[in-house]
Amino acid sequence: MINKLIGILLLFLGLKVLLLQDFSGQWSDYSFSNNYLFVPLSLLLFYISYLFIRYNPKEIDEKFSKCKKCKKCYNYIELKKGICPKCNIETIEIEDYYKKYPDELKDI
């Protein structure tokens, strides 16, 4: 959410630079009135604002699966196509595993 807000602020700053041809503010007294640096600067600000608005951090995948053979649990990110690295067989999602083998819940 904060990244979208930063992106919108950068978008408005890019519009200010492009339309007013001015980048002066509290941090700078530099004006682009004599040269055309405002165009690449405004394009850079537009691009950075686009990146901030489109940025979606990857959520940590909290899906776990368990191997039927070795009984080891894995985070799904650790597996390649859901295959157990030790046994080389397909794993089952943890919820489905315990539905299929409810007796193992008693051992926990």
Number of C-alpha atoms within 10 A of each C-alpha: 10 9 16 17 13 15 23 17 14 22 23 16 18 26 16 15 23 20 12 13 20 17 21 12 9 6 7 8 9 10 16 15 12 7 9 11 15 21 16 13 15 23 16 15 22 20 16 17 24 16 14 20 19 12 13 11 7 6 6 7 9 9 12 18 24 24 23 16 13 11 12 12 16 21 15 18 13 12 15 10 10 21 19 23 14 10 12 11 14 18 25 20 18 17 13 12 17 14 11 11 11 11 10 12 9 6 6 5
